[in-house]
């Protein structure tokens, strides 16, 4: 019997710096209701879905940025969102900035900041939490940049790995679900760690500027979307999984981010794509049995992977220049 689930990408348009969580939540609940009426069991929101994409703003004192973070979920500002998740019987991926007081590697309990996503069950319980591993940008103010991208300032590297869990979705189907956040999608290692746990559904949110902010080389504008979709389609194909990739889009305080949220199948095909850069819901019916083909043939990891040849992937961080030929 085929295992079908219906998934929805709940793309969000811009959230301005001056707009509080109640504005975002007020726009997210109608998307949940529409997903319910469209028969979805799973809904994916963007990265940092409750606030503006604040790593573009510099705060000298980190504590001044605390207002962008959640110290608890649910909270008074997000209670109505959790009520809607329960009312519409949905499993929801939510991206948010997290403050947690917990021991660090030295065993010292302190205030820690992460770029986090959580999968929330219809009961409001947290099924799984993930903290962004690949933090792009920089930690100090960079005057040469057109726009700051201070994720390395505001967040620690995620310390939860790339977990996958099997959880029930809807009435009689369970799904192997895992998460990423934004820049993670550009790193094949992230996809492979999830694939090695037989992930069937990768949920990821992103906030991606529509123009290259690095100002250090030409990148044709249309390639921004191409690179995003290429990464997601390749990840799905090479790990025989579905992905729901969801943008925060549009112009926030003059800074434009692209939309183009997509739902991709294990063949790497785009099943659905958003066509606006605003609040938009796209939905697709996913036959989880499609994961079996890749996992049992071309990407049968047990049969075909040769880990003895891959040592550089985990032993080496940066790239190294090769030896020159002819060797003397
Ligand atoms: N944003 C961007 C992303 O990875 C970026 C940063 C854009 C990096 C383009 C490299 C190229 O989509 C986040 N939030 O990671």
Boltz pocket constraint, residues with backbone or C-beta under 6 A from the ligand:
constraints:
  - pocket:
      binder: B
      contacts: [[A, 134], [A, 136], [A, 181], [A, 182], [A, 183], [A, 184], [A, 186], [A, 206], [A, 207], [A, 208], [A, 209]]
      max_distance: 6.0
